[in-house]
Amino acid sequence: MKLNLMQERIQELFAIFVAEMKASKAMNRGDINHVSEVILLPLLSRCYGYANLENLNSAEYFNYPGVDLGDSSARVAIQVTSTTTSTKVKETLAQFVDKELYKQYDRLIVYILTEKPGRFTGKGYDKIIPNQQSHREVRRGGFARGATCAGTRRPRIVGADFNQTN
């Protein structure tokens, strides 16, 4: 019974969070994206076992190129965004490749904060992603799927595997 109440409360808080994200985006206030990185860091760390997940947008480097969170031990990088377009995903991938972040991270996850995006096609990814295995994963829609954590709803996550050994 207590677990159900906790799950309902988490769901309620996430619904409020999504509504606030949409409102902030409509008012052209991007600062809430930075706040969401701070909120999501411990949640993603705990839910997915990324023990060394850190906010790359620290005071030292306010707007880290291409990604917001990273765990160098798990070799995973996460872009947190409220933009739901394939253009945003392609821009993130392009920065990831241009800055050679794939040398530090094998996996890139794009965590979309707001509504569920439409289906992403594989068009244009072959020009961005350096290895054909990754391109096939994106084209097939082989994006990372969010698992549930403490009964919360599935996050909208898309990603690509940049592991060069495939």
C-alpha positions as CSV (number, residue, x, y, z in Angstrom):
1,M,0.0,0.0,0.0
2,K,2.8,2.4,0.9
3,L,4.6,1.6,-2.3
4,N,1.5,2.5,-4.3
5,L,1.2,5.9,-2.5
6,M,4.8,6.6,-3.2
7,Q,4.4,5.7,-6.9
8,E,1.3,7.9,-7.2
9,R,3.2,10.8,-5.6
10,I,6.2,10.4,-7.9
11,Q,3.8,10.3,-10.9
12,E,2.0,13.5,-9.6
13,L,5.3,15.3,-9.1
14,F,6.6,14.3,-12.6
15,A,3.3,15.5,-14.1
16,I,3.8,18.9,-12.4
17,F,7.4,19.0,-13.6
18,V,6.4,18.3,-17.2
19,A,3.7,21.0,-17.1
20,E,6.3,23.5,-15.7
21,M,8.8,22.5,-18.4
22,K,6.2,23.1,-21.1
23,A,5.2,26.5,-19.6
24,S,8.9,27.6,-19.3
25,K,9.6,26.5,-22.9
26,A,6.5,28.5,-24.1
27,M,7.9,31.6,-22.3
28,N,11.3,31.0,-23.8
29,R,12.9,30.4,-20.4
30,G,15.7,27.9,-20.9
31,D,17.0,28.1,-17.3
32,I,14.6,25.3,-16.2
33,N,16.6,22.9,-18.4
34,H,19.6,23.5,-16.2
35,V,17.4,23.0,-13.1
36,S,16.1,19.7,-14.5
37,E,19.7,18.4,-15.0
38,V,20.2,18.8,-11.2
39,I,16.9,17.1,-10.4
40,L,17.5,14.2,-12.8
41,L,21.1,13.5,-11.9
42,P,20.4,11.5,-8.7
43,L,17.3,9.9,-10.3
44,L,19.1,8.6,-13.4
45,S,22.1,7.7,-11.3
46,R,20.0,5.6,-8.9
47,C,17.6,4.1,-11.5
48,Y,20.3,3.1,-14.1
49,G,23.2,2.4,-11.8
50,Y,25.4,5.2,-13.1
51,A,27.3,5.6,-9.8
52,N,29.7,8.3,-11.1
53,L,27.1,10.4,-13.1
54,E,27.9,14.0,-12.9
55,N,26.6,17.3,-14.2
56,L,29.0,18.4,-16.9
57,N,27.5,21.9,-16.9
58,S,29.3,22.9,-13.7
59,A,30.5,26.4,-12.7
60,E,33.7,25.5,-14.5
61,Y,32.0,24.8,-17.8
62,F,28.5,26.2,-17.8
63,N,27.4,24.9,-21.2
64,Y,29.3,21.7,-21.9
65,P,29.2,20.8,-25.7
66,G,26.6,18.3,-26.8
67,V,25.8,16.6,-23.5
68,D,24.7,17.6,-20.0
69,L,25.4,14.6,-17.7
70,G,28.2,12.0,-18.0
71,D,29.5,9.0,-16.2
72,S,33.1,8.3,-17.4
73,S,33.2,4.9,-15.6
74,A,30.0,3.6,-17.3
75,R,31.0,5.5,-20.5
76,V,27.6,7.0,-20.9
77,A,26.6,10.6,-21.7
78,I,23.2,12.1,-21.4
79,Q,21.7,15.2,-23.1
80,V,18.7,16.5,-21.2
81,T,16.3,18.5,-23.4
82,S,12.7,19.7,-23.7
83,T,13.0,19.9,-27.5
84,T,11.2,16.9,-29.1
85,T,12.4,17.1,-32.7
86,S,14.7,14.8,-34.6
87,T,16.7,18.0,-35.5
88,K,17.6,18.3,-31.8
89,V,18.7,14.7,-31.7
90,K,20.8,15.2,-34.9
91,E,22.4,18.4,-33.5
92,T,23.3,16.6,-30.3
93,L,24.8,13.7,-32.3
94,A,26.7,16.1,-34.5
95,Q,28.2,17.9,-31.5
96,F,29.0,14.5,-29.9
97,V,30.9,13.5,-33.0
98,D,32.5,16.9,-33.7
99,K,33.8,17.2,-30.1
100,E,34.9,13.5,-30.3
101,L,33.0,12.7,-27.1
102,Y,32.7,9.1,-28.4
103,K,36.3,8.6,-27.3
104,Q,35.2,9.2,-23.7
105,Y,31.6,7.8,-23.9
106,D,30.4,4.7,-25.7
107,R,26.8,5.6,-25.3
108,L,24.8,8.7,-25.8
109,I,21.3,9.1,-24.4
110,V,19.0,12.0,-25.2
111,Y,16.5,12.4,-22.4
112,I,13.4,14.3,-23.6
113,L,11.7,16.1,-20.7
114,T,8.3,16.9,-22.1
115,E,5.8,15.0,-24.3
116,K,6.6,11.8,-26.2
117,P,8.2,12.7,-29.5
118,G,7.0,11.4,-32.8
119,R,8.9,8.6,-34.5
120,F,12.4,9.5,-35.6
121,T,13.5,8.3,-39.0
122,G,17.0,7.2,-39.9
123,K,17.3,10.0,-42.5
124,G,20.4,12.1,-42.1
125,Y,22.0,10.1,-39.3
126,D,24.5,8.4,-41.7
127,K,26.1,11.8,-42.3
128,I,26.6,12.3,-38.5
129,I,27.4,9.0,-36.9
130,P,30.9,7.7,-37.6
131,N,30.4,4.0,-37.5
132,Q,27.9,2.0,-39.5
133,Q,26.8,-0.2,-36.5
134,S,25.6,3.0,-34.7
135,H,23.8,4.2,-37.8
136,R,22.0,0.9,-38.2
137,E,20.9,1.1,-34.5
138,V,19.4,4.6,-35.0
139,R,17.8,3.7,-38.3
140,R,16.2,0.6,-36.9
141,G,14.9,2.6,-34.0
142,G,17.2,0.7,-31.7
143,F,17.2,3.5,-29.2
144,A,17.7,2.9,-25.5
145,R,14.4,2.2,-23.7
146,G,13.8,3.6,-20.3
147,A,13.2,1.1,-17.5
148,T,10.9,2.0,-14.7
149,C,12.3,3.1,-11.4
150,A,10.2,2.9,-8.2
151,G,7.2,2.6,-10.5
152,T,7.7,5.9,-12.3
153,R,6.6,6.2,-15.9
154,R,9.0,5.4,-18.7
155,P,11.1,8.4,-19.6
156,R,11.3,9.4,-23.2
157,I,14.9,8.4,-24.1
158,V,16.6,8.0,-27.4
159,G,20.2,7.1,-27.9
160,A,22.9,5.6,-29.9
161,D,25.7,3.1,-29.1
162,F,29.1,4.5,-30.1
163,N,31.1,1.4,-29.0
164,Q,33.8,1.0,-31.6
165,T,34.2,-2.7,-31.0
166,N,30.8,-3.6,-32.6
